[in-house]
């Protein structure tokens, strides 16, 4: 399954319909929760009914295209979520199979709703996991909770050193010293395996697992590039099952994302407090984005607010209907946050969708770190 990248999301966000709007549908098809196809098909039916009831712009052709794809039995192997984008009027159709579940939602707008994808990309950066013991090393790279690369190493230690008697204590000591040297060499080789995989695939963070002494020695053997990427220790041995390792890796990925979001929001609060390169609240954030001063946009997951966008100059406003920049008639949007994210992506801003961050909610659910 191809890994979703920031570039792919920006290419998707670049499409804008000049006729009928784009229908964006996110559907949870995780087999652990939606065991039978009927389970997620019923949820899709509810989404489509809700769309036609609340928004007359919903194209019957687009809704039928989405329904046909889902009901025609797509390959569910490794797929836990679907992102479908349709604009039949413009011959636009994209489907992304996702290795993680998503919240069921359906949005109608002039461009694809890519905020959930943006959140996924930032939420789950590639994570390296290195499990080591005295003879074995197992190295994995995960993204979106999915294994994308692995490598293993086994270097057996001598087994006949425990047959000496007391008179051979000196020999036993020499043999123990030799064994310790072999273990140290194995740990260096394990670190080399991790570095080669880093060079081949790349990962943002590295978690190392092993007993206290093995963990300390392995970390000391790591290339400086990998030590810079060290993160929370994984508490599993080399005998752990693939499923156990995958679950633990996903927990570390999610923990890292929560910490990253908290750090950005803290930075935003400090910037606002010192009146330096930070704004919060919808109106001020819109103003900064209109002026192209935003470096990073922060949005609370699920935050929705209405507003206006000028089709002529692209400016956003909390109130309309006349654009204050060029005097053109503005278009009202029930979800102007989608427009906010759309402009941020199209102008090269970083976007961080924060989940369950009460501090950002207190600041108004949206804010921005500024370039100047």
Residue pairs with C-beta under 8 A, 6 or more apart in sequence:
1 78
1 79
1 97
1 99
1 146
3 143
3 144
3 148
4 96
4 98
4 117
4 120
4 121
4 144
5 121
6 121
9 114
9 117
9 118
9 121
9 345
10 345
10 346
12 85
12 94
12 112
12 114
12 117
13 111
13 112
13 114
13 342
13 345
13 346
14 346
15 22
15 87
15 92
15 111
15 112
16 110
16 111
17 87
17 89
17 90
17 92
17 110
17 111
18 90
19 87
19 89
19 90
20 57
20 59
20 62
20 87
20 88
20 89
20 90
21 57
21 59
21 87
21 108
21 109
21 110
22 62
22 85
22 86
22 87
22 92
22 108
22 109
22 110
22 111
22 112
22 113
23 51
23 58
23 59
23 62
23 63
23 66
23 85
23 86
23 87
23 106
23 107
23 108
24 83
24 84
24 85
24 106
24 107
24 108
24 109
24 112
24 113
24 114
25 44
25 47
25 66
25 82
25 83
25 84
25 85
25 86
25 105
25 106
25 107
26 81
26 82
26 83
26 84
26 102
26 103
26 104
26 105
26 106
26 116
27 40
27 43
27 44
27 47
27 70
27 81
27 82
27 84
27 102
27 104
28 34
28 40
28 43
28 80
28 81
28 101
28 102
28 103
28 104
29 40
29 76
29 79
29 80
29 81
29 82
29 101
30 80
30 81
30 101
31 76
31 80
33 39
33 101
34 40
34 43
37 71
37 73
40 70
41 70
41 71
43 104
44 66
44 67
44 70
44 104
47 104
47 105
47 106
48 63
48 66
48 67
48 106
50 106
51 58
51 63
51 106
51 108
52 58
52 63
55 108
57 108
58 108
59 86
59 87
59 88
59 89
61 88
61 89
62 86
62 87
62 88
65 86
65 88
65 93
66 84
66 86
69 84
69 95
70 82
70 84
74 82
74 97
75 97
78 97
78 99
78 146
79 97
79 98
79 99
80 98
80 99
80 100
80 101
81 97
81 98
81 99
81 100
81 101
81 102
82 95
82 96
82 97
82 98
82 102
83 94
83 95
83 96
83 98
83 102
83 116
83 117
84 94
84 95
84 96
85 92
85 93
85 94
85 95
85 112
86 92
86 93
87 93
94 112
96 117
98 120
98 144
99 144
99 145
99 146
100 120
100 124
100 144
100 145
100 146
102 116
102 120
103 116
105 116
107 113
107 335
107 338
109 333
109 335
109 338
109 339
111 342
113 338
114 341
114 342
114 345
115 299
115 337
115 338
115 341
115 351
115 353
116 353
118 341
118 345
118 351
118 353
119 301
119 353
119 355
120 144
122 257
122 260
122 351
122 352
122 353
123 253
123 254
123 257
123 353
123 355
124 143
124 144
124 145
124 250
124 253
124 254
124 257
125 143
125 203
125 204
125 205
125 253
125 256
125 257
126 141
126 142
126 143
126 148
126 201
126 202
126 203
126 204
126 205
127 141
127 142
127 143
127 203
127 204
127 205
127 206
127 207
127 231
127 249
127 252
127 253
127 256
128 139
128 140
128 141
128 194
128 197
128 198
128 203
128 205
128 206
128 207
128 226
128 229
129 139
129 140
129 141
129 142
129 206
129 207
129 209
129 234
129 245
129 248
129 249
130 137
130 138
130 139
130 140
130 190
130 193
130 194
130 206
130 207
130 208
130 209
130 218
131 137
131 138
131 139
131 208
131 209
131 210
131 234
131 236
131 237
131 238
131 240
131 245
132 138
132 187
132 190
132 208
132 209
132 210
132 214
132 215
132 218
132 238
133 210
133 211
133 214
133 237
133 238
134 157
134 183
134 186
134 214
135 154
135 155
135 156
135 157
135 186
136 152
136 153
136 154
136 155
136 238
137 152
137 153
137 154
137 186
137 189
137 190
137 193
137 238
138 150
138 151
138 152
138 153
138 238
138 245
139 150
139 151
139 152
139 153
139 190
139 193
139 194
139 197
140 147
140 149
140 150
140 245
140 249
141 147
141 148
141 149
141 150
141 197
141 201
141 203
142 148
142 246
142 249
142 250
142 253
145 246
145 249
145 250
145 253
147 242
147 246
148 201
149 197
149 200
149 201
151 193
151 196
151 197
153 186
153 189
153 190
153 193
155 182
155 185
155 186
155 189
157 179
157 182
157 183
158 175
158 178
158 179
158 182
161 172
161 175
161 176
161 179
164 171
164 172
164 175
184 217
187 214
187 217
187 218
187 221
188 221
190 218
190 221
191 218
191 221
191 222
191 223
191 226
194 206
194 222
194 226
195 222
195 223
195 225
195 226
197 203
198 206
198 223
198 225
198 226
203 229
204 229
205 229
205 230
205 231
205 252
205 256
206 222
206 226
206 229
206 230
206 231
207 230
207 231
207 232
207 233
207 234
207 249
207 252
208 215
208 218
208 219
208 222
208 230
208 233
208 234
209 215
209 233
209 234
209 235
209 236
209 237
209 238
210 218
210 237
210 238
215 233
219 227
219 230
222 230
231 252
231 256
232 252
232 255
232 256
234 245
234 248
234 249
234 252
235 248
236 244
236 245
236 248
240 248
258 355
260 352
261 352
261 354
261 355
261 357
262 357
262 359
264 296
264 298
264 352
264 354
264 369
265 298
265 354
265 357
265 359
265 360
265 363
265 367
266 359
267 278
267 369
268 278
268 280
268 298
268 360
268 363
268 367
268 368
268 369
269 278
269 359
269 363
270 278
271 277
271 278
271 369
271 370
272 278
272 279
272 280
272 363
272 367
277 295
277 369
277 370
277 371
277 372
278 367
278 368
278 369
278 370
279 285
279 287
279 288
279 367
279 368
279 370
280 363
280 364
280 366
280 367
280 368
281 363
281 364
281 366
281 367
282 305
282 307
282 318
282 336
282 364
282 365
282 366
283 318
285 294
285 297
285 340
285 366
285 367
285 368
286 307
286 316
286 317
286 318
286 340
288 294
288 368
288 370
289 297
289 316
289 340
289 343
289 344
289 347
289 349
289 368
290 315
290 316
290 325
292 347
293 368
293 370
293 371
293 372
294 344
294 347
294 349
294 368
294 369
294 370
294 371
295 349
295 350
295 368
295 369
295 370
295 371
296 349
296 350
296 351
296 352
296 368
296 369
297 340
297 341
297 344
297 349
297 350
297 351
297 352
297 366
297 368
298 352
298 354
298 360
298 366
298 367
298 368
298 369
299 337
299 340
299 341
299 351
299 352
299 353
299 354
299 365
299 366
300 353
300 354
300 357
300 360
300 361
300 365
300 366
301 353
301 354
301 355
301 356
303 337
303 365
303 366
304 334
304 335
304 337
305 335
305 336
305 337
305 365
306 332
306 333
306 334
306 335
306 336
307 316
307 317
307 318
307 319
307 320
307 332
307 333
307 336
307 339
308 316
308 317
308 318
308 319
308 320
308 321
308 323
308 330
308 331
308 332
308 333
308 336
309 315
309 316
309 317
309 330
309 331
309 333
309 336
309 339
310 316
310 317
310 323
310 325
310 326
310 328
310 330
310 331
311 328
311 330
311 331
312 323
312 326
312 328
313 323
313 325
313 326
313 328
314 343
315 323
315 324
315 325
315 326
316 336
316 339
316 340
316 343
317 323
317 324
317 330
318 336
320 330
320 332
321 329
321 330
321 332
322 328
322 329
322 330
323 329
323 330
333 339
337 366
340 366
341 351
344 351
345 351
349 368
354 360
360 366
360 367
